[in-house]
């Protein structure tokens, strides 16, 4: 077995990966893979494993997330992510990594490795000024497709009875923690969190963020479904739209393009909602959106590019305005955000 002297990992990590892959028939014991750690995530260890003629990606969930705030999360999310990958690979095989093997005891699973040259990260493109509404529309369409395929499915509802996992990863660090810092809207935030927790309509990814979306030759590819839960699909829609709003602060000269992406993603998604009245889902998303905006400055996972006090103030004013006086239309929030940014642009 190759040692850390000729590999990018410590011996213990390398040995664990080799043992996993050999025991699940993904490599021969005589093979010597090159294993390296991939960066970027805060909730998991992720490795690239290069073998003769093929490359795999192996993932393991962490008990304590790599963020400034104290944030622990159940390791069971590894099983839910694996199950989500299996579901999504059946529905949209070109739009998720292919699930290959899993070891429940070791908390590891292997999936196909998608080369960055062919599958760039959407966030990287957006932050480089490559802001295209057509791509956002494809994201919205894929999201609605997956939600629609899972709606009204008792088998999936039972398989993804993971509300405690979702609470620990999303509702508590985003909405509950933000409520503790914003007493004037705390009751509203806690009510939204409770409503979201109680809604069970479709399989939710839980982290539909540009950093977890690759733009491949056959459309968007969704990654990192650790928060998967059978619940409220409006959460995924609002979660993704929130990133497009906030990135206006990072690239103010692309504000119009980001808001065009927002409108196109929302439109393409809502056009394909078939499992409930689209106006009902939009109303829930429109109440979640300002809550998530506020959470990204005052919750446990603040976005890294909002550092200026003036920008944080704009987020708080806009978000709290809609928490006090809700709207049922997503574009009302986008229009208000455009107006709020106008004096600063």
C-alpha positions in Angstrom: 0.0 0.0 0.0 1.3 3.4 -0.9 2.2 5.6 2.1 1.8 9.3 2.8 5.3 9.8 1.6 4.2 9.2 -1.9 0.6 10.3 -1.5 -1.3 13.5 -0.6 -3.0 12.1 2.5 -2.0 10.9 6.0 -1.6 7.1 6.2 -4.8 6.7 8.3 -7.0 8.5 5.7 -5.4 6.7 2.8 -5.8 3.3 4.4 -9.4 4.0 5.2 -10.2 5.0 1.6 -8.3 2.0 0.1 -10.1 -0.4 2.5 -13.5 1.0 1.6 -12.9 0.9 -2.1 -11.4 -2.6 -2.1 -14.1 -4.0 0.1 -16.8 -2.6 -2.2 -15.2 -3.9 -5.4 -14.1 -0.5 -6.7 -10.4 -1.3 -7.0 -8.0 -4.2 -6.7 -5.9 -4.6 -3.5 -2.8 -4.5 -5.8 -3.7 -1.1 -7.2 -2.2 2.1 -5.8 -4.5 5.0 -6.1 -3.5 8.6 -5.8 -5.8 10.2 -3.2 -6.1 13.9 -2.5 -8.4 16.0 -0.4 -10.8 18.4 -2.2 -11.5 21.8 -0.6 -14.5 24.0 -0.4 -17.0 22.3 1.8 -17.6 23.0 5.5 -19.6 19.9 6.4 -17.7 16.9 5.0 -14.4 15.4 4.1 -14.2 14.9 0.3 -11.5 13.1 -1.5 -10.5 12.6 -5.2 -9.3 9.1 -5.9 -7.3 8.6 -9.1 -7.1 5.0 -10.3 -5.8 3.7 -13.6 -8.3 4.8 -16.2 -10.8 6.2 -13.8 -11.4 8.8 -11.1 -13.8 8.6 -8.1 -15.0 11.0 -5.5 -15.4 9.8 -1.9 -17.3 11.7 0.8 -17.7 11.5 4.6 -19.9 13.7 6.8 -18.3 15.6 9.7 -19.9 15.8 13.1 -18.8 19.5 13.6 -19.0 21.9 10.7 -16.0 24.0 9.8 -17.6 27.4 10.6 -16.9 30.1 13.2 -20.1 29.4 15.1 -20.7 26.3 17.2 -22.6 24.0 14.8 -22.9 20.3 15.2 -24.9 18.1 12.8 -26.1 14.5 12.8 -23.9 12.1 10.9 -27.1 10.4 9.6 -27.2 13.0 6.9 -24.7 10.9 5.0 -27.3 8.2 4.5 -29.9 10.8 3.4 -27.5 12.3 0.9 -26.8 8.9 -0.5 -30.6 8.1 -0.8 -31.2 11.5 -2.5 -28.4 10.7 -5.0 -30.1 7.4 -5.8 -33.5 9.0 -6.3 -32.1 11.9 -8.4 -30.0 9.6 -10.6 -33.1 7.7 -11.6 -35.0 10.9 -12.4 -32.2 13.0 -14.0 -29.1 10.8 -14.6 -27.3 13.6 -16.4 -27.8 16.1 -13.6 -26.3 14.5 -10.5 -23.1 12.5 -9.8 -23.6 8.8 -10.3 -23.8 7.0 -6.9 -21.3 4.1 -6.9 -20.9 2.5 -3.4 -21.6 3.1 0.2 -20.3 1.8 3.5 -22.8 2.8 6.2 -20.6 1.7 9.1 -17.6 3.8 7.9 -19.9 6.7 6.9 -18.3 6.8 3.4 -19.8 6.8 -0.1 -18.3 6.9 -3.6 -19.7 8.7 -6.6 -18.5 9.7 -10.0 -16.0 12.5 -10.2 -17.0 15.3 -12.6 -13.9 17.1 -14.0 -13.9 20.9 -13.3 -12.9 21.6 -16.9 -16.2 20.1 -18.1 -18.3 20.9 -15.0 -17.5 24.4 -13.7 -19.1 25.5 -10.4 -21.9 27.9 -11.0 -20.8 30.1 -8.1 -17.4 30.5 -9.7 -19.0 31.6 -13.0 -21.3 34.0 -11.3 -18.6 35.6 -9.2 -16.5 36.0 -12.4 -19.3 38.0 -14.0 -20.7 35.2 -16.1 -24.3 35.8 -15.2 -26.7 34.2 -17.7 -30.4 34.0 -17.2 -30.7 30.9 -19.4 -28.6 29.0 -17.0 -30.7 30.1 -14.1 -33.8 29.0 -16.0 -32.3 25.5 -16.4 -31.7 25.4 -12.7 -35.3 26.3 -12.0 -36.6 23.7 -14.4 -34.4 20.9 -13.0 -35.4 21.8 -9.4 -39.1 21.7 -10.3 -38.6 18.4 -12.2 -37.1 16.7 -9.2 -39.8 18.1 -6.8 -42.5 17.0 -9.1 -41.2 13.5 -9.4 -41.2 13.1 -5.6 -44.5 14.8 -4.7 -47.3 12.8 -3.2 -45.0 9.8 -2.8 -45.6 8.0 0.6 -42.5 5.7 0.0 -40.2 8.7 -0.3 -41.9 10.5 2.6 -41.1 7.5 4.8 -37.6 7.1 3.4 -36.8 10.7 4.0 -38.4 11.2 7.5 -35.4 13.3 8.3 -36.9 16.4 9.8 -34.5 16.4 12.8 -31.6 16.3 10.4 -33.1 19.2 8.4 -33.8 21.2 11.6 -30.2 20.8 12.8 -28.7 21.8 9.4 -31.2 24.4 8.2 -33.9 25.6 10.5 -31.9 26.0 13.7 -28.7 27.6 12.2 -30.6 29.8 9.8 -34.0 30.8 11.2 -33.9 30.0 14.9 -30.4 31.4 15.4 -31.3 34.5 13.4 -34.4 35.0 15.6 -32.2 35.1 18.7 -30.4 38.1 17.2 -33.5 39.9 15.8 -36.0 40.1 18.6 -38.4 42.4 16.7 -39.0 39.7 14.0 -38.3 36.7 16.2 -41.9 35.5 16.3 -42.2 35.7 12.5 -39.0 33.8 12.0 -40.0 31.1 14.4 -43.4 30.8 12.9 -41.9 30.4 9.4 -39.5 27.7 10.8 -42.4 25.8 12.4 -44.5 26.0 9.2 -41.6 24.8 7.1 -41.0 22.0 9.6 -44.6 20.9 9.4 -45.0 21.0 5.6 -44.5 17.7 3.8 -45.1 17.9 0.1 -42.0 16.8 -1.8 -38.4 15.7 -1.5 -36.3 18.8 -0.7 -32.6 19.0 -1.5 -32.0 21.6 1.2 -28.8 23.3 -0.1 -29.6 24.4 -3.7 -26.8 27.0 -3.8 -24.6 28.1 -6.7 -21.6 26.5 -4.9 -23.4 23.2 -5.1 -24.4 23.4 -8.7 -22.1 22.5 -11.6 -22.8 23.7 -15.1 -22.2 20.6 -17.3 -22.6 19.8 -21.0 -26.1 18.4 -20.3 -27.3 21.1 -18.0 -27.0 21.8 -14.3 -25.7 19.2 -11.9 -26.8 19.3 -8.2 -24.4 18.3 -5.5 -24.3 18.0 -1.7 -27.8 16.9 -0.7 -26.9 16.4 3.0 -30.0 18.2 4.1 -32.4 16.1 2.1 -35.8 15.9 3.7 -39.4 15.2 2.6 -40.9 18.6 3.3 -41.5 22.0 1.8 -40.2 22.4 -1.8 -40.6 26.2 -1.4 -37.5 26.1 0.8 -35.3 25.0 -2.1 -36.7 27.7 -4.4 -36.2 30.5 -1.8 -32.8 29.2 -0.8 -31.4 29.4 -4.3 -33.1 32.7 -5.2 -31.6 34.2 -2.0 -28.1 33.7 -3.4 -28.9 35.6 -6.6 -30.2 38.6 -4.6 -27.2 38.7 -2.3 -24.6 38.4 -5.0 -25.8 41.9 -6.2 -23.8 43.2 -3.3 -20.6 41.3 -4.4 -20.9 42.4 -8.0 -23.0 45.6 -8.1 -22.3 46.2 -11.8 -24.1 42.8 -12.5 -27.1 43.7 -10.4 -29.5 43.8 -13.4 -28.1 40.4 -14.6 -28.6 38.8 -11.2 -32.1 40.1 -11.0 -32.8 38.8 -14.5 -31.6 35.4 -13.3 -33.8 35.6 -10.3 -36.9 36.3 -12.4 -36.1 33.6 -15.0 -35.3 30.9 -12.4 -38.5 31.7 -10.5 -40.6 31.8 -13.6 -39.3 28.5 -15.0 -39.8 26.8 -11.7 -43.3 28.1 -11.0 -44.5 27.2 -14.5 -43.7 23.5 -13.8 -45.4 23.3 -10.3 -48.1 20.6 -10.7 -48.4 19.1 -7.3 -50.1 22.1 -5.7 -51.3 25.6 -6.8 -48.2 27.5 -7.8 -49.5 30.6 -6.1 -49.5 28.7 -2.7 -45.9 27.6 -3.2 -44.8 31.0 -4.3 -46.4 32.6 -1.2 -44.5 30.3 1.1 -41.2 30.9 -0.9 -41.9 34.7 -0.6 -42.1 34.5 3.1 -39.0 32.3 3.4 -36.9 34.5 1.2 -36.5 37.5 3.5 -36.0 35.2 6.4 -33.1 33.5 4.5 -31.7 36.9 3.5 -31.5 37.9 7.1 -30.0 34.6 8.1 -27.1 35.0 5.7 -25.9 38.0 7.7 -27.1 37.1 11.2 -27.3 33.3 11.3 -24.6 30.7 11.8 -23.6 30.6 8.1 -23.1 34.1 6.9 -22.0 34.6 3.3 -18.4 35.4 3.0 -18.8 38.3 0.6 -21.0 40.5 2.7 -18.5 42.2 5.0 -19.4 45.9 4.9 -21.7 47.2 7.6 -23.7 49.2 5.0 -24.4 46.1 3.0 -25.5 44.2 6.1 -27.8 47.1 7.0 -29.4 47.0 3.5 -30.1 43.3 3.9 -31.6 43.8 7.4 -33.8 46.7 6.3 -35.1 44.9 3.2 -35.6 41.6 4.9 -37.2 42.9 8.1 -39.6 45.0 6.0 -41.0 41.9 4.3 -41.0 40.0 7.6 -43.2 42.7 9.1 -45.3 43.1 6.0 -45.2 39.9 3.9 -45.8 39.6 0.2 -47.1 36.6 -1.7 -45.0 37.5 -4.8 -41.3 36.8 -5.2 -40.8 39.6 -7.7 -42.0 42.1 -5.1 -38.9 41.2 -3.1 -36.6 41.5 -6.1 -38.1 44.9 -7.1 -37.7 46.2 -3.5 -34.1 44.9 -3.5 -33.3 46.7 -6.7 -34.7 49.9 -5.3 -32.7 49.4 -2.1 -29.5 49.0 -4.0 -30.0 51.9 -6.4 -28.6 54.6 -4.2 -25.5 52.5 -3.5 -24.8 51.6 -7.1 
